């Protein structure tokens, strides 16, 4: 029997070939079609979760449940298979017929009901896929038992992200659940760390930005803004200004992440900011420090990397995930604005929507910062 399922990309479709045994247990055969005229060799996943969508590596196609009725379409042309897609009957563990849903919804619905909630710290992965690689870090999507786990490793994997994720999760934000962080080994004098966290199935704004209307973009940004407003209300005044793990200030810029000492007061933090423009003339540095010291701001919990890659939505344009908290920490409330506008746009028009996503607007502080930022190291 065969069940056909459509991926988010209309140019790519998949055929699933379950192998039913006497006990009606099943495997998953996954096919990818290139240009709708060729079928690659399938990868069989036995007793594993369906392959989710993988960024930059094509689309995942999944089936959950038992095929009650279907067609053998292995000899059909893909266009004919697609035409027959709606004729299949699909059931999950009950006689009730379900509506066709996007794969992310099916994934969450099934595995939330069936997976073991306990995850061992010593995770053993049966398969993994590379999501991204950069100097000092690598991100993989790995299969552990009945779930997919995001697995980061490298010399630049700090303890700050795991602490920040736990803090954000405790405040009710949709963030990955951290399973563990550990030191793996030392290489060339550098410690290599890893962090393992849950996978959030959905679409990053980067992929769908050009398809969204202005109203849809504003709606998504407003959802994030409301989350940040809740996040920016400190339950108690932080004792220091800096990263969540209390070790340093993480100041990511165009080329690299810069680090500074933890600051006990806003005046100390202002001195740090001025120290980052050491290439500026003395008069400019003195003037900027004077402006910074004229006002006091609340110290709040900031994300510090509101990029389209880090905002995950479902098929209803609901924000279901905020990712990449490695730079998060307790900073003056204007810091979120500085970080948002100082990073290059990953999609056209991103900065134009800043007023819809940032909890508060600090036009004067931002103007002063953008004028001196040219003196910073990238």
Buried (B, 14 or more C-beta within 10 A) or exposed (E): BBBBBBBBEEEBBBBBBBEEEEEEEBBBBBBBBEEBEEBEEBEEBEEBBBBBBBBEEBBBBBBBBBBEEBBEBEEBEBEEBBEBBEEBEBBBEEEEEBEEBBBBBBBBBBBEEEEEEEBEEEBEBEEBBEBEEEEEBBBBBBBBBEBBBBBBBBBBBBBBBBBBBBBBBEBEBBBBBBBBBEEEEEEEEEEBBBBBBBBBBBBBBBBBBEEBEEEBBBBBBBBBBEBBEEBBEEEEEBEBBBBBBBBBBBBBBEEEEBBBBBBEEBEBBBBBBBEBBEEBEEEBBEBBBEBBEEEEBBBBBBBBBBBBBBBBBBEEBEBBBBBBBBBBBBBBBBBBBBBBBBBEEBBEEBEEBBEBBBBBEBEEBBEBBEEBBEBBEE
